[in-house]
């Protein structure tokens, strides 16, 4: 299965639309796109996961690395519209507690920027 990644500027964020299966074979493609965005100073990313049919631990690690990199750059990562199976993986792994997840891209784009935790 292949993976397609498209980006679209939306306000101060970049919506990264991902479609297909996100696994060991395809995760590097998404990681390359994220690295390119960060290199261009784009550190506020919204991942549209509506068309992601499968995500394994390799895919999850891409989101964690993206969050860490964006946090360091003063940005943030938000996940939007994960399908039920992908949402379940995020819940079981505990990543819904770390990665802000929204039912739609619109909600992710308009939600207030509040830190996940303040210390």
N, C-alpha and C positions, 0 to 999 in steps of 0.2 A: 504494500500500500504506500502511496506517496503522501507527501505533506505539501500543502500550499500555504504560503505566508504572504499577506498583503498588509501594507501600512497606510494609514490615513491620518493626517494632522487634524486634530479636533480641539480647538482652543489651545490651551497650553500643554495638552496631552497628545500622545500618539496612540491611536487605536491599532493594535496588532491583531489582525484577523487570522486565525489559524484554522485550517481545515484538514481533516484526515486523521491518521493515526500518529500519535506522538510517542515514539518508542526509541530504543537504542539506535535504530537505523536512521531515524528522521530527526531526532533531537539536535544533532549538530547543525542542521540547516536553520532551525529556529535560533539556536545559540549564536550563530553567525549574524543573523539579522539583528538580534539584541545588541551584540557587540558593536555593530555598525551604527545603530541608533545612539548608543552611549558615546561612541567616538564623535558623533555630531552634536553632542550636548543635549540629547533628548533623554531626560531621566524620569519623566512622568509617563508611564506606560500602562495602557489598559489592554489586557489580553481578552479578545472576543473568542470564547471557546465554544460558541454555539454549534460549530461544525466539526468539533473534535470528537471522534467516535470512540477513541481509546487513548489512554495515557498510562504509561508505566512509571516506575520509579525514576528512570532516566529523564522522562519528561518532567516529572515533579522537581527534580534537581535543577532543571533549567530555570523554572520559576523561582526557586529559592536563590539561585545565583543572581538572577535578575533583580530580585528584591534587595539582596545585599549590595549589589552594585549601585542600584538606584538610590538606596538609603545613603550610601557614602557620597553620592553626587547631589544630595539634597532633594531627591525626587521621591517617587513612590511607585509601587506596582499594585494594580487592581486587576482582579479576575472578573469576567462578566459572562453570564449566560452558559455556565457549564451544563452539559447534558447530565442526566441522572447518574449514569455510570461514572463519569468523571467527577461529579460532585461527591459521590460516595467514596471514591479514592481519596479525595481531598479531606473528607471528614475522618475516614479511618486513619489516615496518616497524621491527623492533627493539624494539617496545613491551613484549614479554614480559620484556625485561631491566629495564624501568622500572616496569611495573605488575605487581604480584604476581598470578599467575594460578593458579587451583586447579581440579581436576577437578570438584569439587562445592561447593555452598553450605556444606554441613556442614564440609568441610575448610577452606574459607575462614574460616568463623566460629570454628573451634577452633584454627587455627594460631597459634603464638606470634607476638607482635608483634615482629618483628625488622626493623630498618631495612634498606632495600635496599642502602644504602652508608653507611659511617661515615667521616667525614673529620675 
